Amino acid sequence: MSTTEKLNAIRARCVELLALAEKRTRGKWQADPEEGVYNASVRCGISEPWTGDCVASVLKETDAAYIAACAGAAEAGCRNTADEIEALLRILQGGFDAMLNNYAISRAASIIADWEDEQ
């Protein structure tokens, strides 16, 4: 797989993850000592607090804390990565000067290494 193909695949994955993030449920996450942490609107597909036996969407407290802590940063990282890849591909394909081209090659290699598990 060429560098361009790898970069395009990573960019596509970032776009896919951002589309998935748009579907996440908004709203306040609530804690229940017996049930763990959950988003009220996820719990039963409603926007009201928990009132019944629907527990399929309850998350462990550690899972919910992780989601809350990193969701925004992960989305920002995907947006930035997708944008940077687009710029790097323009540089690599556009005949810019050697210094800028070398920078693009270096950044491309770094991004590919960072996303190695996704390849």
Order of alpha helices (4+ residues) and beta strands (2+ residues): alpha-beta-beta-alpha-alpha-alpha
